[in-house]
Amino acid sequence: LGSLLDSTVLLFFLPVMFFLSPLVTTFILMICAVIVAWLVFTLPIYRRKGKWLEALQSEHGSFLYQTLAGIRTVKALTLEPRQRHRFDALTHKVAKSRIEHDLIGAVVATVVRPLEMAAISGGLAVAVYICMTTEDPTLTAALFAFLLLSQRVIQPLIQIAMSLNQWDDARIAIEALGELVNRPEEEGRSREGP
């Protein structure tokens, strides 16, 4: 929600930036488009890893609950070593999946951060080059105004793009909750009291 509120300033700042320097504004927006394209490209991979992690965590949790709920049976049949081994195997799968999921998130951030800095620094470099090659003295003042505005434009665009992953995580959680709530009733259970 904060990103959407911050992005409302784009409606004012982008036309002003295009007025000050269409070339530099286009350069910055192209880098932002590359960032969005990268995030959209990596979103299916991130989603697949997130769903797999959620499924493994559910299996791990249900195994733990079933073992604890039937602890008397486990003890009576001396199944502790087998159950402990299965629990350790599930814990290993969850940990490995968590590492893979976090690795994808780190790769995404590793590509986005330099592009974000390139948008700021590259925009500055192009603007300085234009000021140095042109004899117009008003461009120097426009450069400073442009630098102030570009910071306010880039951050909301990056936040909106990065929120795609957060929205996807929320969607996965809602799907898991919906699957849990919408399960059919078990057979043999009546709605009547004793």
N, C-alpha and C positions, 0 to 999 in steps of 0.2 A: 504494500500500500504506500509506503514511503517513497518507493521508486516511482510510482505513478504520480504522486504529488510533486515530486521533484521534476518529473518530465514535463509538467505543465509550463515550466519556464522555457522549454524548447520552442513553444509556440511564439514567444517573443524574441528569444535570442537568435534562433536560426535565421529569420529574415534580416535581422541587424547584421549578423555575421556575413550573410550573402551580400549585403549592401557594402560592407567594408572591404571584403575580398572574396569574390566568388571562387577563385582558384584554390585558395587555402581552405576555405570551407568545404569545397568538394573533396579535397585531399583528405581532410579529417573524416568526413562522412564515408569516404571509400574505405578507410581503415576500420571504421566502426562496422561497416557492412561485412568486411572480412572477418571481424570478430564474431558477428552474429552468424555468419555462414559456418565458421568453425564450431560454434556451440550447437547449431542445428545438426551439423554433421556428426558430432560426438554424442548427441542426445540419445540416439537409439542404443549405443553401446553402454552408456551410463544407465539407461533404463533397464536394459537386460541384466546388467550386473546388480542393480538395485533389487530387481524382482527375485533374482537367484538368492541374494543375501537374505531377503525377507523370508523366502520359503525355507531356507536352511535354519534361520533363527526360529521360525515357527515349529519346525520339526524338532529342533533342539529343546525348545521350551515344552512341547507336548511330551517328549520322551521323559524329560525331568519330572513333569507333573505325574505322568502315568507310573513312573518308578516310585515316586514318593507316595502316591495314593495306594499303590499295591505293595508297600514295603514289607508287610507281613508275609505275603506270598513269596516275594523275592528272598526274604530271610529263610522261610521254611524250605524252599526248594534250593537253597544255596546258589542263587543266581547272581550274587554280588560281583564276582569277577567278570562275568559276561556283561552285566549291565554297566559296570565301571568301564570296561573296554569300549562298549558301544557309546557311552557318554563321552569318553575321551575322543573317539573317532568323530563324533558329531561336533564336539568343541573345536577339533582341528579343522573340520570343513568350514565351520562358521568363521574362524579366525582367518583362514586362507581366503575365503570369499570377501571378508571385510577388508583385507589388505588389497585385493584386486580392485574392489570398489573404490577404495581411497586412492589407489594408484591412478585410476582413470580420472578421478577428480583433480589429482595433482597435475596430471598431464594437461588437462583442460586449462587449469590456472597457469601453468607454465607457459603455455602458448598465448593466453590472453594478456597476461601482464606486460610482456615486451611489446605487444601490439598497442596496448594502451599507452605505454610510454612513447612509442613511435608516433602515435597520433598527436601527442602533446609536443614532443621535441621536433618531429618532422614538420608539423604545422608551423612551429616557430622558425625552423630553418628556411622553409619556403617563404614565409612572410619577411624574414630578414633579407633574403636574396632579392625579393621583389623591391624592398625598400632601398637596397644598395644599388640596384640597376636602374631605378627610376629617379628622376629629378624632382618628383613631387614632394614638397616638405610636409604635406598633410598625411602622407602615408606613415610617417613615423608615429604620429599621434594615433593613427588608426591601428598601428601595430600593437601599441600598449592596450588599447581598448579591445582589440581582437584577442590578445593573450588572456585578459580577464574573462572575456566571454567564453573562450574555448574551454577553459577549465570547468565552467558551469554547464557546458553542453556535453562534454565527454563523459563525465561521471554519471549522470542519469542514464545515458545510453548504455554504458557498461553495466550499470546496476540492473537495468531492464533485461539485458541479454543474460546476465548471470542468474537472474531469478528464474530463468527457464528450468534450470536444474532443481531449484527449490520447489517450483510448481509441480515438476514431475515427481519429486519425492512425496509431496502431499497427495498427488493422484494415486501413487502406489499404495500409500497408507489407507486412503479411502476405499480403494478396491479391495484390500485385504479385510478391512472392517466390514464392507458390504458382503463379501464372501462368507465371513463368519456369521453375520446376522441373518443372512438369507438362506442358510442351510435348511433343508427339509427336516421335518420332525422325524425322530427315530421311531421305528415300528415297535409296537407293544407298549407304548406310553400313552396313557389316556389323560385327558384334561380334567378328569374328575378326581376329587379328593378321596382319602381312604374311607 
